[in-house]
Amino acid sequence: GSSAGGGDSEHNDDNSVGWRYFWTISAMCILFATTSVVIHLLLLVGDIVESMSGNVLVQNSPLALYLVVVEVFQRLYCWLATWLTDREGHLMRAEYMKSLTMKKAFFQLINYHGWFLYLAFWRQDLDYLRSQLLVFFTLKQVIGNIMEVVVPKFQASKQFSTDDGTDQASSNRGFLGRSLSRALGSSSNIEK
């Protein structure tokens, strides 16, 4: 009797694992389809804009919009990859990380390269693909530079201006004092 019960629970565990992966794969397929539809709609908008205007900047506006969509989808995909992996119930950290990494890699591949894969294999327009790659990587570099240089400077200046009326020297003393206090492991008057 007890061996049959053990076999049933083992069968139920296999069945529940199968269902968990079924839902994971289903969610990934739905996201793939959603991304494909968004790319297709953006390319339709691009065709309409191209027929209405000869301006290169206006013609590439769907690609700029795609860069925004990529960032929004990236946040969604990271959250969803983590949520799906959590639901799979991995017992070992290595299995969890492998599953999470595979999901994130798949989502990033589709998210970042879906536009170009669509142009290369669905529309088969290599000249348009070349121009879109040039614009995409140029814009991506500019946006990356802005995020790394301009945003931190803006945040630093905003933090400096909301510093409760203290001057920079006393603000640095406070920071240095707190850092020194943490390094020494004491809560002496340095922190104050």
MODELLER restraints for C-alpha pairs under 7 A, 6 or more apart:
rsr = mdl.restraints
at = mdl.atoms
rsr.add(forms.Gaussian(group=physical.xy_distance, feature=features.Distance(at['CA:20:A'], at['CA:88:A']), mean=5.59, stdev=0.5))
rsr.add(forms.Gaussian(group=physical.xy_distance, feature=features.Distance(at['CA:24:A'], at['CA:84:A']), mean=6.09, stdev=0.5))
rsr.add(forms.Gaussian(group=physical.xy_distance, feature=features.Distance(at['CA:32:A'], at['CA:110:A']), mean=6.95, stdev=0.5))
rsr.add(forms.Gaussian(group=physical.xy_distance, feature=features.Distance(at['CA:39:A'], at['CA:115:A']), mean=5.97, stdev=0.5))
rsr.add(forms.Gaussian(group=physical.xy_distance, feature=features.Distance(at['CA:42:A'], at['CA:62:A']), mean=5.76, stdev=0.5))
rsr.add(forms.Gaussian(group=physical.xy_distance, feature=features.Distance(at['CA:45:A'], at['CA:62:A']), mean=6.75, stdev=0.5))
rsr.add(forms.Gaussian(group=physical.xy_distance, feature=features.Distance(at['CA:46:A'], at['CA:59:A']), mean=6.39, stdev=0.5))
rsr.add(forms.Gaussian(group=physical.xy_distance, feature=features.Distance(at['CA:46:A'], at['CA:62:A']), mean=5.50, stdev=0.5))
rsr.add(forms.Gaussian(group=physical.xy_distance, feature=features.Distance(at['CA:49:A'], at['CA:59:A']), mean=5.85, stdev=0.5))
rsr.add(forms.Gaussian(group=physical.xy_distance, feature=features.Distance(at['CA:50:A'], at['CA:59:A']), mean=5.16, stdev=0.5))
rsr.add(forms.Gaussian(group=physical.xy_distance, feature=features.Distance(at['CA:53:A'], at['CA:59:A']), mean=6.98, stdev=0.5))
rsr.add(forms.Gaussian(group=physical.xy_distance, feature=features.Distance(at['CA:63:A'], at['CA:136:A']), mean=6.96, stdev=0.5))
rsr.add(forms.Gaussian(group=physical.xy_distance, feature=features.Distance(at['CA:70:A'], at['CA:111:A']), mean=6.05, stdev=0.5))
rsr.add(forms.Gaussian(group=physical.xy_distance, feature=features.Distance(at['CA:70:A'], at['CA:112:A']), mean=6.56, stdev=0.5))
rsr.add(forms.Gaussian(group=physical.xy_distance, feature=features.Distance(at['CA:77:A'], at['CA:107:A']), mean=6.22, stdev=0.5))
rsr.add(forms.Gaussian(group=physical.xy_distance, feature=features.Distance(at['CA:78:A'], at['CA:104:A']), mean=6.42, stdev=0.5))
rsr.add(forms.Gaussian(group=physical.xy_distance, feature=features.Distance(at['CA:81:A'], at['CA:100:A']), mean=6.20, stdev=0.5))
rsr.add(forms.Gaussian(group=physical.xy_distance, feature=features.Distance(at['CA:81:A'], at['CA:103:A']), mean=5.68, stdev=0.5))
rsr.add(forms.Gaussian(group=physical.xy_distance, feature=features.Distance(at['CA:81:A'], at['CA:104:A']), mean=6.06, stdev=0.5))
rsr.add(forms.Gaussian(group=physical.xy_distance, feature=features.Distance(at['CA:82:A'], at['CA:100:A']), mean=6.37, stdev=0.5))
rsr.add(forms.Gaussian(group=physical.xy_distance, feature=features.Distance(at['CA:85:A'], at['CA:96:A']), mean=6.72, stdev=0.5))
rsr.add(forms.Gaussian(group=physical.xy_distance, feature=features.Distance(at['CA:85:A'], at['CA:99:A']), mean=6.51, stdev=0.5))
rsr.add(forms.Gaussian(group=physical.xy_distance, feature=features.Distance(at['CA:85:A'], at['CA:100:A']), mean=5.81, stdev=0.5))
rsr.add(forms.Gaussian(group=physical.xy_distance, feature=features.Distance(at['CA:90:A'], at['CA:96:A']), mean=5.44, stdev=0.5))
rsr.add(forms.Gaussian(group=physical.xy_distance, feature=features.Distance(at['CA:116:A'], at['CA:129:A']), mean=6.51, stdev=0.5))
rsr.add(forms.Gaussian(group=physical.xy_distance, feature=features.Distance(at['CA:119:A'], at['CA:125:A']), mean=6.15, stdev=0.5))
rsr.add(forms.Gaussian(group=physical.xy_distance, feature=features.Distance(at['CA:119:A'], at['CA:129:A']), mean=5.93, stdev=0.5))
rsr.add(forms.Gaussian(group=physical.xy_distance, feature=features.Distance(at['CA:120:A'], at['CA:126:A']), mean=6.27, stdev=0.5))
rsr.add(forms.Gaussian(group=physical.xy_distance, feature=features.Distance(at['CA:120:A'], at['CA:129:A']), mean=6.55, stdev=0.5))
rsr.add(forms.Gaussian(group=physical.xy_distance, feature=features.Distance(at['CA:174:A'], at['CA:191:A']), mean=6.85, stdev=0.5))
rsr.add(forms.Gaussian(group=physical.xy_distance, feature=features.Distance(at['CA:177:A'], at['CA:190:A']), mean=5.15, stdev=0.5))
rsr.add(forms.Gaussian(group=physical.xy_distance, feature=features.Distance(at['CA:177:A'], at['CA:191:A']), mean=5.10, stdev=0.5))
rsr.add(forms.Gaussian(group=physical.xy_distance, feature=features.Distance(at['CA:178:A'], at['CA:190:A']), mean=6.93, stdev=0.5))
rsr.add(forms.Gaussian(group=physical.xy_distance, feature=features.Distance(at['CA:178:A'], at['CA:191:A']), mean=4.72, stdev=0.5))
rsr.add(forms.Gaussian(group=physical.xy_distance, feature=features.Distance(at['CA:181:A'], at['CA:187:A']), mean=6.20, stdev=0.5))
rsr.add(forms.Gaussian(group=physical.xy_distance, feature=features.Distance(at['CA:181:A'], at['CA:190:A']), mean=6.35, stdev=0.5))
rsr.add(forms.Gaussian(group=physical.xy_distance, feature=features.Distance(at['CA:181:A'], at['CA:191:A']), mean=5.99, stdev=0.5))
